[in-house]
Amino acid sequence: MGSQGDYIVKSKEKDGECKEVSSEGKVYLKETFYISSKKNHVFIVKLTDVGLCLRKEANSSTKEQIIKINDIVGCRCLRSQKKPRGRAACTCSSSVPRDKSRVSVEDDNFLADESDVSAYLYVYAYVFKKSLRNNCRRERTVLTLRFRSYDKFDDNIREAQKWRTTIKRLMLYTGDVLQLKSAISAEQKKLLVILNPKSGSGKARELYQQQVAPIYGEAEIPIELHVTKRANFARELVRHKHDIFSYRGIVVCGGDGIYYEVINGIMEREDWDDVFQNIPIGIIPCGSGNGLARSIAHVYNEPYEPKPILNAAITTAKGKTAWMDLVRVETKAQIMFSFLSIGWGLISDIDIESERLRYMGHQRFSLWSLRRLIGLRTYHGKISYIPASTELLNATSAELPPPNRIKHSISCNTYLTEEGGSQDADGEVITLETANDGFFDTIDRQRLDSFYSTTSRKTAYYSVAGSEYKSINGSIRGDDEDFPDHDKVQDNTSYATSNPKDVQVFGPSSSLPSLMSPVPGDWVVEEGDYVMVHATYQTHLSSDVFFVPSSKLSDGIIWLVIIKAGVTRPALLNFMMGLSSGTHLPDKEHNYFKVIPVTAFRIEPTGNDGILTVDGERVDYGPIQGEVCSSLAKVMVPEKFVKSL
Ligand SMILES: Nc1ncnc2c1ncn2[C@@H]1O[C@H](COP(=O)(O)OP(=O)(O)OP(=O)(O)O)[C@@H](O)[C@H]1O
């Protein structure tokens, strides 16, 4: 290919905000671009396995920047289009330049601008940037490459497509060609998004529309969105989804409670094992606790604040996965599977009793903690456990024993629910724009505005080809139709259930004695009065409770944190104050605080008065036991690195 392509780039960012690189790595494509307004500015653009390397040569100086493959969420080839007269605009028109016709992305409302034979490649990336406080965060960058080497649009678009295809392959490649093939075929599949509009302070719909849907649009991921109508909706949905393998994954927009529903809904399917092996489950933290989302970000060194939803959306769009342990939990009435924690005492009391302050978002936890400290309670009971072996504590995840996937079943409760659809959009972007005379600036700005239009429900979804949502009568409608008013929707979808007691739970069989049998002699047993016992298998219990810093997603370990009665209030206050930084536990052995790595445990409270929680949800008070099932579910995680193609 010659070097006549027209590359128009003018970074609005200051120097040094993209990482400096030497042009190393394998080069797949290379092209020279110019800025029309500055003929002496030449950009050599190389696509390597690291990313898009931009080498600017101007006035005998050169500068290199890179947009890493890991930071790219998608790229699209577009043709400039003009809007015919008399048609209502769905894009913002304020930035339309001087004498130009309105230009926008390909949309049924627009006609191709025949006078421009160029093909445009848009690359959407979210690059790391250091803020003033030295915190790392991701910022949106859009790179536009204009291909106009040829006289015909078809030839130019072919060039642009070549770049697009190669970038997409590099995004999917993890070092295994077979995996690449299956990743390419999975690209056609939809993402099943389950959104709880009541999670957190009740803004999940808006947050999804503002921060998540645009990223799925940029990544060209087709979506099927279900808005929950009531508790256990998500659980029923995944239990009854006959075509579950036609999805590339499930994304939960909500808190840990709704994620728990999805995990347990899958466990109510006979094919639970296949589902967990083939369908990764991601989380967009719209809840009040968000322990899992925070833990995933922590383990992968991904920035969480100030935009946890945006970052999680990127994570779920990129589609990388990792194994996660689940804990099989048994109470007298139920068997369930947990991914976060099991609690008895102080923290569970705060979690459940602060429900009445839900409107406050996660602040409710801080307020109620103070209250519980003043009116401190203790509970009597017996705690038994199997300590984790030294080998397990020192093992890498590759050395862990294979998961126990033998099936068995038992009945438990669930409810029948309905499903709904979607909502409006508004949002913000941070762009590294391309521009020469304002023309390109306009193209992109208009396109973005149409993404974020608060008035047009259509345009909020237009770019996600094949996206669907559930309509009033339960049938699927395309993304170019108006959304129903979901608050008024009466969905006719009905599931063939059932007396809730008849619902069976599958999942791996237990290796523990039944809850009513005594624990084996090799277990450690202690009895006494306790402020709390909290069994945890993630780093964070909520976004600001850094509970077990050493925990991993799949280490095969449950961390038992025990606080005995008799602890002083100042010591407890220290504990509470240190929770957000992970400095809550004493360094040395302590009479009242203990952290014990175990593989199974049992709590037997005395009396009937207290709160037990599993993943932040209240369960029957009484004996409870849990055992780790290592690497049982696949969870969506951020990128770490890219290998050579
Ligand atoms: N449409 C709905 N109306 C009422 N409750 C719902 C609805 N959909 C789901 N739920 C229930 O809401 C509960 C809490 O939801 P979720 O976990 O999403 O938010 P949260 O409690 O604010 O966050 P976290 O669990 O992280 O603290 C879930 O247990 C779920 O059963």
The ligand as a Gaussian input file, in Angstrom:
#p B3LYP/6-31G(d) Opt

LIG

0 1
 N      -37.332000      -5.230000      40.336000
 C      -37.021000      -5.529000      41.594000
 N      -37.727000      -4.995000      42.617000
 C      -37.389000      -5.256000      43.896000
 N      -36.360000      -6.052000      44.261000
 C      -35.625000      -6.600000      43.288000
 C      -35.920000      -6.364000      41.918000
 N      -35.012000      -7.028000      41.183000
 C      -34.193000      -7.658000      42.043000
 N      -34.554000      -7.420000      43.306000
 C      -33.912000      -7.859000      44.553000
 O      -33.117000      -6.788000      45.042000
 C      -32.087000      -7.334000      45.847000
 C      -30.912000      -6.422000      45.930000
 O      -30.429000      -6.190000      44.666000
 P      -28.931000      -5.872000      44.296000
 O      -28.006000      -6.827000      44.881000
 O      -28.930000      -5.708000      42.821000
 O      -28.684000      -4.411000      44.914000
 P      -28.091000      -3.957000      46.305000
 O      -28.642000      -4.776000      47.410000
 O      -28.298000      -2.499000      46.367000
 O      -26.541000      -4.209000      46.147000
 P      -25.574000      -5.123000      47.027000
 O      -26.176000      -6.501000      46.998000
 O      -24.256000      -5.061000      46.305000
 O      -25.553000      -4.505000      48.364000
 C      -31.754000      -8.665000      45.215000
 O      -31.604000      -9.617000      46.213000
 C      -32.941000      -8.988000      44.332000
 O      -33.571000     -10.182000      44.743000

